[in-house]
């Protein structure tokens, strides 16, 4: 789901600190003597109340924003430097408003019940205790308010991280959420916090690596490079990436308190000096103390610097804002829950399409070709349109030559050629075309061969027929290692991958085992009980056909095509070979779930499945109460048009609401003039940044 609140936020990432050509460009130089620690803007949407927490935006934040994305607007969109800085200033203020608003609403009583239920919770004192074990990680997720409350006489000395971490642990023993709490408290998932710190460590490592001399980290490999054209893979339902908790834990435990020394310390000093020159970190003695003391600095001590700590805080704040957006969406979910509003939308769409497409074949067929799980044609023309999923097993070169010879015979008729072509079926050679998937490592290798993962094959459970294993020989791969960010990565090189040659009878048996019915040449056969199957069962059967298609078909144009090709009784005869048109008509006449196998003169052995018919898929009679009842029932059945229609329109309703709310509270706080003509929530110290936003 698109996160709309983030369109109002311009995330300032760690600058690509090698800076490449930037280092020599005057546009990117900042006067290092400029006091970049001055507060440019202060934001507090509580208008200074006791429970308010001001967000200070420093001049160095503007510089970081310019280097992160502002210069891109100058180079590519014709912005002046001053206009780019003005954009960054507005974005930073909006960021602060959104984050503070998110905290205020999520900590309020009316939102707690909507968000912190079931598996979604705030971090409890026990969670905070768990995060503090084995490291001083809590010091890195402390808010500015926490840091200000914790006083240490020698900030850069040993013990600062542990002391601040202990303060944070004690500060959040109360499980009640307050708007003054640090962002991590709102995240609700210990693993998300762990990942944010782990990513912060990786960011620091990348920073150091970028200033290492090239000859210090070049690694040559003598292995043979692979060159191949990858075959398209199925587009499956996306799942959220799971956090590798074990890897993140290891990264934190191994590296957080590790010392930075030797060549890496030299590289860090080089990079830190560059940051000082650009005004992105403090230039005083206090800042230098993190790496110029007698003891080598640790990753933890360096991550205390705002420049690096900000990447951790930003990750947590993004999760906080995401939580608030979910709460906003929950406000509108109830609006479509009973289905009456959605049924009204469906009826309006049906009437609109009836008006647009009646008599306009071109527009109708264009719309049918664009149907997806979020684009709908709910108008029934009664012309007889449908969809077919299609595969082709291509002729061998020898078979192509035989067809050419047959057609060259004197007085040969089309019927004779067609009969000859049909007789070539027994000589079809079927080969697994997924060799590039093997070479790309889309699975695992063992002594029994190469098995594709469930990201590339729909059916891996049914051992009776599934083709999750590459059908052919895969030579045992050679291995080599490459340097990763913090460890060596084992790589595999597959030298020889040879698909086995299978025959016609093998292919027919494979289709029969997968689909539950034996295909016959030039005869439509129906998948048993297909029309009475549930939507989930139908998709399972059709996905088996997709597996076969991705493994063997040379018709790559039908890969990942929603429902397949559109068949038109009117125009298909002008677009496709006659054998295909005839087979489509036969399949549609038989009904959804019918299979037709045939030979074509031009291509080879074809198999197609009727996936949907006009008036069936996506059609609910708007003049009949039964249509409404069926629509409401299908709303909760994944994969149905009613379900997809609900998701699409529900998202649209929610998106409009979230956008309006975000616009509303941003304008409320940034455009306010209630304090004697001045803003009561945002204090602009124009003298601090005037030189940046003023044209030369």
ROVORO-903969 format. One record per residue (C-alpha): x, y, z; residue number from 1. Coordinates in steps of 0.05 Angstrom, whole numbers, plus 5000, padded with zeros to 4 digits. Layout:
> X,Y,Z,NUM
...
//
This chain:
> 5000,5000,5000,1
> 5026,5069,4982,2
> 5043,5109,5044,3
> 5013,5176,5029,4
> 5038,5213,5090,5
> 5108,5202,5064,6
> 5094,5243,5002,7
> 5095,5303,5050,8
> 5162,5281,5077,9
> 5228,5289,5042,10
> 5274,5240,5077,11
> 5345,5265,5083,12
> 5390,5205,5075,13
> 5463,5200,5093,14
> 5499,5238,5038,15
> 5538,5196,4988,16
> 5599,5219,5025,17
> 5652,5204,4974,18
> 5617,5263,4939,19
> 5651,5246,4873,20
> 5647,5306,4828,21
> 5611,5345,4883,22
> 5676,5358,4921,23
> 5703,5401,4865,24
> 5638,5437,4850,25
> 5628,5506,4881,26
> 5553,5492,4887,27
> 5566,5441,4941,28
> 5618,5477,4983,29
> 5595,5505,5049,30
> 5636,5556,5088,31
> 5666,5513,5142,32
> 5672,5574,5188,33
> 5597,5585,5185,34
> 5562,5569,5250,35
> 5521,5510,5226,36
> 5498,5493,5296,37
> 5449,5551,5298,38
> 5375,5536,5303,39
> 5342,5557,5238,40
> 5270,5538,5256,41
> 5236,5511,5319,42
> 5171,5473,5313,43
> 5124,5457,5370,44
> 5051,5443,5352,45
> 5031,5446,5426,46
> 5045,5521,5422,47
> 5094,5518,5480,48
> 5051,5479,5529,49
> 5086,5440,5584,50
> 5077,5374,5549,51
> 5103,5401,5484,52
> 5169,5379,5453,53
> 5201,5428,5406,54
> 5237,5402,5345,55
> 5298,5444,5328,56
> 5319,5447,5256,57
> 5392,5468,5251,58
> 5427,5503,5195,59
> 5468,5440,5183,60
> 5403,5403,5170,61
> 5391,5449,5111,62
> 5461,5435,5085,63
> 5450,5360,5092,64
> 5384,5366,5055,65
> 5418,5403,4998,66
> 5471,5350,4991,67
> 5420,5294,4998,68
> 5370,5318,4945,69
> 5369,5394,4937,70
> 5426,5396,4886,71
> 5386,5346,4844,72
> 5332,5399,4834,73
> 5385,5449,4815,74
> 5417,5403,4764,75
> 5354,5372,4734,76
> 5295,5419,4746,77
> 5325,5488,4736,78
> 5320,5508,4810,79
> 5365,5562,4836,80
> 5406,5543,4897,81
> 5363,5591,4939,82
> 5298,5559,4914,83
> 5325,5490,4930,84
> 5342,5511,5001,85
> 5272,5541,5009,86
> 5243,5474,4988,87
> 5286,5437,5039,88
> 5266,5486,5094,89
> 5192,5474,5080,90
> 5202,5398,5078,91
> 5239,5398,5144,92
> 5183,5438,5177,93
> 5131,5391,5148,94
> 5170,5332,5173,95
> 5170,5360,5244,96
> 5095,5375,5241,97
> 5077,5306,5216,98
> 5120,5270,5267,99
> 5093,5312,5325,100
> 5021,5305,5301,101
> 5031,5230,5295,102
> 5056,5226,5367,103
> 5000,5269,5394,104
> 4944,5230,5361,105
> 4973,5161,5374,106
> 4983,5177,5448,107
> 4911,5202,5455,108
> 4857,5158,5485,109
> 4813,5156,5423,110
> 4869,5127,5381,111
> 4899,5077,5429,112
> 4842,5028,5420,113
> 4846,5034,5344,114
> 4920,5021,5337,115
> 4948,4984,5396,116
> 4905,4922,5393,117
> 4919,4850,5375,118
> 4990,4841,5349,119
> 5003,4916,5344,120
> 5028,4943,5411,121
> 5073,4996,5440,122
> 5140,4976,5468,123
> 5131,4957,5541,124
> 5182,4964,5596,125
> 5199,4891,5585,126
> 5213,4904,5511,127
> 5258,4963,5529,128
> 5294,4918,5579,129
> 5304,4866,5525,130
> 5334,4918,5478,131
> 5384,4940,5530,132
> 5413,4870,5541,133
> 5483,4858,5514,134
> 5494,4928,5486,135
> 5484,5002,5496,136
> 5434,5004,5440,137
> 5384,5045,5479,138
> 5429,5106,5477,139
> 5422,5108,5400,140
> 5347,5108,5401,141
> 5340,5161,5455,142
> 5303,5224,5433,143
> 5333,5294,5436,144
> 5289,5304,5497,145
> 5319,5243,5530,146
> 5390,5266,5515,147
> 5375,5336,5542,148
> 5347,5306,5606,149
> 5408,5262,5616,150
> 5468,5302,5636,151
> 5539,5275,5633,152
> 5600,5314,5651,153
> 5644,5283,5597,154
> 5599,5267,5538,155
> 5652,5236,5494,156
> 5685,5194,5548,157
> 5675,5121,5562,158
> 5609,5106,5597,159
> 5566,5158,5561,160
> 5529,5107,5519,161
> 5518,5061,5578,162
> 5495,5118,5622,163
> 5446,5145,5571,164
> 5421,5075,5557,165
> 5407,5064,5631,166
> 5370,5130,5634,167
> 5326,5110,5575,168
> 5311,5043,5606,169
> 5287,5076,5670,170
> 5249,5131,5635,171
> 5203,5083,5598,172
> 5182,5036,5654,173
> 5112,5065,5649,174
> 5073,5030,5594,175
> 5027,5089,5582,176
> 5045,5124,5518,177
> 5059,5199,5519,178
> 5069,5248,5462,179
> 5137,5265,5493,180
> 5162,5194,5486,181
> 5218,5175,5438,182
> 5197,5151,5369,183
> 5218,5079,5383,184
> 5164,5072,5435,185
> 5110,5081,5382,186
> 5139,5029,5335,187
> 5114,4971,5375,188
> 5162,4919,5347,189
> 5228,4903,5380,190
> 5254,4875,5315,191
> 5240,4939,5277,192
> 5282,4977,5328,193
> 5337,4925,5323,194
> 5338,4932,5248,195
> 5342,5008,5252,196
> 5405,5004,5294,197
> 5434,4948,5251,198
> 5422,4991,5189,199
> 5455,5050,5225,200
> 5517,5007,5235,201
> 5516,4988,5162,202
> 5510,5061,5142,203
> 5571,5079,5183,204
> 5610,5021,5152,205
> 5591,5046,5083,206
> 5614,5115,5102,207
> 5682,5089,5124,208
> 5688,5044,5063,209
> 5675,5103,5016,210
> 5738,5137,5043,211
> 5783,5076,5040,212
> 5836,5079,4986,213
> 5813,5039,4925,214
> 5873,4992,4927,215
> 5858,4975,4999,216
> 5791,4941,4986,217
> 5794,4917,4914,218
> 5783,4842,4909,219
> 5797,4805,4844,220
> 5764,4740,4826,221
> 5787,4693,4773,222
> 5721,4658,4765,223
> 5687,4658,4698,224
> 5633,4711,4690,225
> 5563,4688,4671,226
> 5529,4717,4610,227
> 5457,4699,4596,228
> 5389,4729,4581,229
> 5343,4719,4641,230
> 5274,4690,4629,231
> 5215,4728,4657,232
> 5191,4704,4725,233
> 5120,4702,4752,234
> 5092,4764,4785,235
> 5064,4737,4850,236
> 5029,4771,4908,237
> 5082,4812,4944,238
> 5096,4796,5016,239
> 5129,4844,5064,240
> 5202,4828,5073,241
> 5213,4795,5139,242
> 5267,4822,5183,243
> 5327,4776,5190,244
> 5328,4780,5265,245
> 5387,4733,5272,246
> 5430,4774,5224,247
> 5411,4840,5256,248
> 5425,4814,5326,249
> 5493,4788,5304,250
> 5509,4854,5270,251
> 5493,4893,5333,252
> 5527,4845,5382,253
> 5590,4839,5340,254
> 5599,4911,5318,255
> 5565,4961,5363,256
> 5621,4963,5414,257
> 5677,4944,5366,258
> 5735,4992,5360,259
> 5750,5029,5296,260
> 5825,5025,5285,261
> 5880,5018,5234,262
> 5863,5035,5162,263
> 5790,5041,5178,264
> 5805,5095,5229,265
> 5846,5133,5178,266
> 5788,5129,5129,267
> 5739,5152,5182,268
> 5782,5212,5199,269
> 5786,5230,5126,270
> 5710,5226,5119,271
> 5698,5264,5183,272
> 5742,5320,5160,273
> 5702,5325,5097,274
> 5638,5328,5137,275
> 5668,5385,5177,276
> 5686,5423,5114,277
> 5615,5417,5090,278
> 5587,5439,5157,279
> 5550,5374,5169,280
> 5582,5360,5237,281
> 5608,5403,5292,282
> 5679,5430,5283,283
> 5695,5443,5356,284
> 5739,5403,5402,285
> 5680,5367,5432,286
> 5663,5336,5366,287
> 5734,5315,5351,288
> 5738,5279,5417,289
> 5699,5220,5388,290
> 5759,5197,5348,291
> 5820,5237,5369,292
> 5825,5213,5441,293
> 5878,5165,5465,294
> 5831,5106,5457,295
> 5806,5084,5389,296
> 5732,5102,5381,297
> 5678,5049,5380,298
> 5621,5044,5331,299
> 5575,5063,5388,300
> 5612,5127,5404,301
> 5614,5149,5331,302
> 5540,5134,5322,303
> 5526,5183,5378,304
> 5543,5239,5329,305
> 5479,5270,5303,306
> 5499,5259,5230,307
> 5499,5184,5239,308
> 5447,5178,5294,309
> 5397,5214,5249,310
> 5394,5155,5202,311
> 5371,5111,5260,312
> 5321,5162,5285,313
> 5293,5173,5215,314
> 5280,5099,5207,315
> 5242,5097,5272,316
> 5204,5161,5257,317
> 5182,5132,5190,318
> 5152,5072,5227,319
> 5118,5120,5275,320
> 5086,5159,5217,321
> 5067,5093,5184,322
> 5030,5074,5248,323
> 4992,5140,5248,324
> 4973,5131,5175,325
> 4944,5062,5192,326
> 4903,5095,5246,327
> 4877,5147,5197,328
> 4859,5092,5148,329
> 4822,5055,5203,330
> 4777,5116,5210,331
> 4751,5104,5140,332
> 4751,5028,5136,333
> 4683,5025,5169,334
> 4654,5067,5114,335
> 4659,5009,5064,336
> 4650,4951,5112,337
> 4576,4935,5099,338
> 4582,4938,5023,339
> 4525,4986,5009,340
> 4570,5043,4989,341
> 4613,4997,4947,342
> 4552,4967,4912,343
> 4531,5037,4895,344
> 4600,5051,4865,345
> 4596,4986,4825,346
> 4527,5004,4798,347
> 4551,5074,4778,348
> 4611,5044,4742,349
> 4567,4994,4706,350
> 4520,5050,4682,351
> 4578,5093,4661,352
> 4612,5038,4621,353
> 4545,5019,4588,354
> 4540,5091,4564,355
> 4613,5094,4541,356
> 4622,5026,4509,357
> 4555,5010,4477,358
> 4569,5013,4403,359
> 4642,5031,4413,360
> 4679,4965,4401,361
> 4748,4997,4399,362
> 4742,5030,4468,363
> 4710,4968,4498,364
> 4765,4921,4473,365
> 4819,4970,4496,366
> 4788,4970,4566,367
> 4782,4894,4566,368
> 4856,4889,4549,369
> 4873,4934,4609,370
> 4833,4895,4661,371
> 4872,4879,4724,372
> 4859,4870,4798,373
> 4850,4945,4804,374
> 4819,4962,4735,375
> 4751,4935,4720,376
> 4703,4925,4662,377
> 4635,4909,4692,378
> 4594,4922,4630,379
> 4566,4861,4594,380
> 4561,4872,4519,381
> 4535,4802,4506,382
> 4582,4798,4447,383
> 4620,4739,4475,384
> 4688,4764,4497,385
> 4733,4722,4540,386
> 4803,4710,4564,387
> 4852,4652,4553,388
> 4918,4635,4584,389
> 4963,4607,4529,390
> 5028,4569,4518,391
> 5067,4545,4457,392
> 5118,4489,4450,393
> 5157,4511,4389,394
> 5174,4467,4330,395
> 5244,4439,4323,396
> 5283,4464,4264,397
> 5273,4397,4230,398
> 5198,4403,4237,399
> 5198,4473,4209,400
> 5235,4447,4148,401
> 5185,4391,4139,402
> 5127,4441,4139,403
> 5162,4483,4088,404
> 5172,4422,4043,405
> 5099,4401,4051,406
> 5073,4470,4032,407
> 5118,4470,3970,408
> 5086,4406,3942,409
> 5047,4415,3879,410
> 4972,4420,3886,411
> 4974,4412,3962,412
> 4911,4438,3997,413
> 4905,4477,4062,414
> 4868,4418,4092,415
> 4925,4371,4074,416
> 4976,4418,4105,417
> 4934,4423,4168,418
> 4929,4348,4173,419
> 5004,4341,4162,420
> 5018,4393,4216,421
> 4973,4356,4265,422
> 5014,4293,4253,423
> 5077,4329,4277,424
> 5052,4329,4349,425
> 5085,4264,4366,426
> 5153,4293,4346,427
> 5148,4355,4390,428
> 5209,4364,4435,429
> 5193,4393,4504,430
> 5250,4427,4541,431
> 5253,4464,4608,432
> 5270,4536,4588,433
> 5288,4560,4659,434
> 5363,4551,4653,435
> 5374,4625,4664,436
> 5336,4619,4730,437
> 5385,4566,4751,438
> 5444,4610,4732,439
> 5414,4668,4769,440
> 5408,4625,4832,441
> 5332,4627,4839,442
> 5332,4568,4886,443
> 5377,4516,4917,444
> 5423,4461,4892,445
> 5435,4393,4922,446
> 5457,4324,4896,447
> 5387,4313,4869,448
> 5389,4375,4825,449
> 5366,4448,4827,450
> 5299,4466,4860,451
> 5267,4534,4849,452
> 5241,4572,4910,453
> 5168,4589,4920,454
> 5181,4659,4894,455
> 5186,4630,4824,456
> 5140,4569,4825,457
> 5068,4571,4849,458
> 5062,4498,4868,459
> 5118,4467,4908,460
> 5076,4424,4954,461
> 5043,4373,4907,462
> 5099,4323,4897,463
> 5056,4283,4848,464
> 5066,4332,4791,465
> 5100,4397,4811,466
> 5157,4423,4769,467
> 5194,4462,4822,468
> 5256,4423,4803,469
> 5294,4440,4739,470
> 5281,4385,4689,471
> 5351,4369,4665,472
> 5423,4365,4688,473
> 5458,4418,4729,474
> 5532,4408,4739,475
> 5555,4417,4811,476
> 5568,4491,4818,477
> 5636,4520,4836,478
> 5639,4568,4894,479
> 5677,4632,4908,480
> 5671,4688,4958,481
> 5662,4763,4950,482
> 5669,4816,5003,483
> 5604,4841,5031,484
> 5595,4901,5077,485
> 5620,4864,5138,486
> 5631,4792,5117,487
> 5650,4747,5059,488
> 5591,4724,5016,489
> 5590,4655,4986,490
> 5574,4657,4912,491
> 5556,4600,4864,492
> 5576,4593,4791,493
> 5535,4545,4749,494
> 5577,4526,4689,495
> 5534,4477,4651,496
> 5458,4473,4654,497
> 5427,4424,4604,498
> 5352,4416,4596,499
> 5327,4345,4585,500
> 5290,4331,4520,501
> 5220,4307,4535,502
> 5168,4282,4486,503
> 5095,4295,4470,504
> 5069,4240,4516,505
> 5109,4267,4574,506
> 5079,4336,4564,507
> 5007,4310,4557,508
> 5015,4270,4621,509
> 5044,4331,4658,510
> 4984,4374,4637,511
> 4936,4318,4657,512
> 4966,4309,4726,513
> 4967,4384,4738,514
> 4898,4402,4711,515
> 4859,4339,4727,516
> 4839,4324,4655,517
> 4876,4297,4594,518
> 4881,4348,4537,519
> 4863,4324,4468,520
> 4881,4354,4401,521
> 4828,4400,4372,522
> 4778,4382,4427,523
> 4756,4426,4485,524
> 4757,4388,4551,525
> 4732,4416,4617,526
> 4772,4415,4682,527
> 4729,4371,4729,528
> 4681,4412,4772,529
> 4718,4477,4755,530
> 4655,4520,4757,531
> 4636,4494,4825,532
> 4705,4504,4855,533
> 4718,4561,4904,534
> 4757,4621,4879,535
> 4818,4597,4917,536
> 4813,4528,4886,537
> 4805,4557,4816,538
> 4867,4600,4825,539
> 4906,4539,4849,540
> 4888,4501,4785,541
> 4902,4559,4739,542
> 4969,4573,4774,543
> 4989,4501,4759,544
> 4980,4519,4686,545
> 5022,4582,4697,546
> 5079,4539,4725,547
> 5077,4496,4662,548
> 5075,4558,4619,549
> 5135,4592,4652,550
> 5175,4527,4646,551
> 5162,4509,4574,552
> 5126,4563,4534,553
> 5160,4605,4480,554
> 5101,4653,4480,555
> 5132,4700,4531,556
> 5081,4754,4512,557
> 5029,4717,4553,558
> 5072,4716,4616,559
> 5043,4755,4675,560
> 4984,4777,4633,561
> 4924,4785,4678,562
> 4872,4732,4658,563
> 4911,4721,4593,564
> 4896,4744,4522,565
> 4829,4777,4506,566
> 4789,4738,4455,567
> 4743,4780,4411,568
> 4692,4747,4365,569
> 4697,4809,4323,570
> 4771,4828,4317,571
> 4813,4768,4339,572
> 4810,4737,4269,573
> 4850,4797,4244,574
> 4902,4793,4300,575
> 4917,4719,4310,576
> 4930,4657,4268,577
> 4866,4620,4248,578
> 4881,4558,4291,579
> 4885,4602,4354,580
> 4820,4639,4339,581
> 4783,4574,4327,582
> 4811,4543,4392,583
> 4791,4605,4432,584
> 4720,4602,4405,585
> 4715,4529,4422,586
> 4742,4540,4493,587
> 4694,4597,4507,588
> 4635,4556,4482,589
> 4655,4500,4530,590
> 4661,4549,4587,591
> 4710,4575,4640,592
> 4761,4521,4658,593
> 4761,4489,4589,594
> 4827,4467,4557,595
> 4841,4463,4483,596
> 4905,4434,4453,597
> 4920,4444,4379,598
> 4976,4449,4327,599
> 4988,4512,4286,600
> 5025,4516,4221,601
> 5066,4575,4243,602
> 5088,4559,4314,603
> 5080,4489,4342,604
> 5039,4456,4397,605
> 4991,4502,4433,606
> 4951,4494,4497,607
> 4902,4546,4522,608
> 4855,4551,4581,609
> 4793,4594,4585,610
> 4802,4635,4648,611
> 4741,4680,4644,612
> 4681,4696,4601,613
> 4644,4761,4592,614
> 4582,4762,4636,615
> 4615,4715,4684,616
> 4680,4743,4713,617
> 4667,4810,4745,618
> 4594,4815,4726,619
> 4539,4825,4778,620
> 4469,4841,4753,621
> 4454,4911,4779,622
> 4379,4902,4766,623
> 4373,4841,4810,624
> 4377,4836,4886,625
> 4413,4770,4876,626
> 4469,4809,4841,627
> 4477,4853,4902,628
> 4476,4794,4949,629
> 4528,4757,4908,630
> 4571,4820,4906,631
> 4569,4828,4981,632
> 4586,4755,4992,633
> 4645,4759,4943,634
> 4672,4821,4977,635
> 4705,4777,5029,636
> 4730,4724,4980,637
> 4801,4738,4958,638
> 4811,4739,4883,639
> 4739,4756,4864,640
> 4722,4820,4827,641
> 4680,4844,4886,642
> 4739,4833,4932,643
> 4787,4869,4886,644
> 4735,4924,4875,645
> 4730,4933,4950,646
> 4805,4937,4959,647
> 4813,4987,4902,648
> 4757,5032,4924,649
> 4771,5024,4998,650
> 4842,5047,4984,651
> 4817,5106,4943,652
> 4770,5128,4999,653
> 4826,5120,5050,654
> 4877,5155,5006,655
> 4832,5216,4997,656
> 4820,5219,5072,657
> 4893,5212,5091,658
> 4914,5265,5040,659
> 4861,5314,5064,660
> 4880,5303,5137,661
> 4954,5313,5122,662
> 4941,5376,5082,663
> 4895,5401,5137,664
> 4942,5395,5196,665
> 5003,5418,5157,666
> 4967,5482,5137,667
> 4938,5490,5207,668
> 5007,5493,5238,669
> 5051,5523,5183,670
> 5002,5578,5160,671
> 4981,5600,5230,672
> 4982,5675,5246,673
> 4947,5674,5313,674
> 5004,5700,5355,675
> 5001,5775,5341,676
> 5005,5761,5267,677
> 5060,5710,5277,678
> 5060,5635,5277,679
> 5046,5605,5346,680
> 5074,5537,5328,681
> 5133,5550,5281,682
> 5189,5599,5298,683
> 5232,5620,5239,684
> 5300,5650,5256,685
> 5308,5680,5187,686
> 5374,5714,5202,687
> 5406,5645,5211,688
> 5389,5619,5141,689
> 5376,5683,5102,690
> 5441,5675,5064,691
> 5419,5607,5038,692
> 5349,5625,5013,693
> 5366,5693,4984,694
> 5385,5698,4911,695
> 5456,5725,4900,696
//
